[in-house]
Amino acid sequence: MAHALEIALHAKDYKTLKASKGHDGIRMAIGHTPDLIILDIRLPDIEGWQVLSNFKASDKAKNIPVIILTQLNQMGDINAGFDLGATGYLTKPLDLHKLYKKITEILGD
């Protein structure tokens, strides 16, 4: 899924960095300060909720907008994402049109 998403974003001329694990994503966000983070909640090492909490606790990453992209579609999960500081919440299966629209809303492209 991450590879397909990377291809779709490159097709729209977005530059991407990809982390397969939550801890790697935290290090990358703090080290590179991207314009936007797309975060899944189900990760192989730690839950995306913890990753999001780490972003928001970091002076370098706390202002980076985060779009959660996950299979978790219950209202409690959606509310939890926004309560932790997510800027957007999209559910799988991925709708590229919705993702592009959300990115445009956030980045103003």
C-alpha positions as CSV (number, residue, x, y, z in Angstrom):
1,M,0.0,0.0,0.0
2,A,2.8,2.4,0.9
3,H,4.5,1.8,-2.4
4,A,1.3,2.4,-4.4
5,L,0.7,5.6,-2.4
6,E,4.2,6.8,-3.1
7,I,3.7,6.2,-6.9
8,A,0.4,8.1,-6.8
9,L,1.9,11.1,-5.0
10,H,4.9,11.2,-7.4
11,A,2.4,11.3,-10.3
12,K,1.1,14.6,-8.8
13,D,4.7,15.9,-8.4
14,Y,4.9,15.5,-4.6
15,K,8.2,14.5,-3.2
16,T,8.0,11.7,-0.6
17,L,9.9,9.9,2.1
18,K,8.7,6.5,3.2
19,A,9.0,4.9,6.6
20,S,7.8,1.3,7.1
21,K,7.9,1.4,10.9
22,G,6.7,3.9,13.4
23,H,10.0,4.5,15.1
24,D,11.6,5.2,11.6
25,G,8.7,7.7,10.8
26,I,9.3,9.6,14.1
27,R,13.0,9.9,13.4
28,M,12.4,11.0,9.8
29,A,9.8,13.6,10.7
30,I,12.0,15.1,13.3
31,G,15.1,15.0,11.1
32,H,13.5,16.2,7.8
33,T,10.5,18.2,8.9
34,P,8.2,17.3,6.0
35,D,5.3,19.5,4.8
36,L,2.8,16.7,5.5
37,I,2.7,13.3,7.1
38,I,0.4,10.5,6.0
39,L,0.2,8.0,8.8
40,D,-1.3,4.5,9.1
41,I,-2.4,3.4,12.6
42,R,-1.5,-0.3,12.1
43,L,2.3,-0.4,12.0
44,P,4.7,-3.3,12.6
45,D,6.5,-1.9,15.6
46,I,4.2,0.5,17.4
47,E,0.7,1.8,17.0
48,G,0.2,4.9,14.9
49,W,-1.5,6.5,17.8
50,Q,1.8,6.5,19.7
51,V,3.6,7.8,16.6
52,L,1.2,10.7,16.3
53,S,1.6,11.5,20.0
54,N,5.4,11.5,19.5
55,F,5.0,13.9,16.6
56,K,2.8,16.3,18.6
57,A,5.2,16.2,21.6
58,S,8.2,17.1,19.5
59,D,9.1,20.8,19.0
60,K,10.4,20.0,15.5
61,A,7.4,17.9,14.4
62,K,4.4,19.2,16.4
63,N,3.2,21.6,13.7
64,I,3.5,19.2,10.8
65,P,0.0,18.4,9.5
66,V,-0.9,14.7,9.8
67,I,-3.4,12.8,7.7
68,I,-4.3,9.4,9.1
69,L,-5.0,6.8,6.4
70,T,-6.3,3.6,8.0
71,Q,-8.8,0.8,8.0
72,L,-10.1,1.9,11.4
73,N,-13.4,3.6,10.5
74,Q,-15.3,3.6,13.8
75,M,-16.3,7.0,15.2
76,G,-14.2,6.4,18.3
77,D,-11.1,5.9,16.2
78,I,-11.8,9.0,14.1
79,N,-12.3,11.1,17.2
80,A,-9.2,9.7,18.8
81,G,-7.2,10.7,15.7
82,F,-8.4,14.3,15.9
83,D,-8.1,14.4,19.6
84,L,-4.4,13.5,19.2
85,G,-3.9,16.3,16.7
86,A,-4.5,14.8,13.3
87,T,-5.3,17.3,10.6
88,G,-7.3,14.8,8.5
89,Y,-8.6,11.3,8.7
90,L,-9.3,9.1,5.7
91,T,-10.2,5.4,5.6
92,K,-9.2,2.6,3.4
93,P,-9.7,1.5,0.7
94,L,-7.9,4.6,-0.4
95,D,-9.8,7.1,-2.5
96,L,-7.1,9.0,-4.3
97,H,-9.4,11.9,-5.2
98,K,-10.2,12.4,-1.5
99,L,-6.6,12.2,-0.6
100,Y,-5.5,14.7,-3.2
101,K,-8.3,17.0,-2.1
102,K,-7.3,16.8,1.5
103,I,-3.6,17.4,0.7
104,T,-4.6,20.5,-1.4
105,E,-6.8,21.8,1.5
106,I,-3.9,21.4,3.9
107,L,-1.0,22.6,1.7
108,G,-2.9,25.0,-0.4
109,D,-1.4,23.6,-3.7
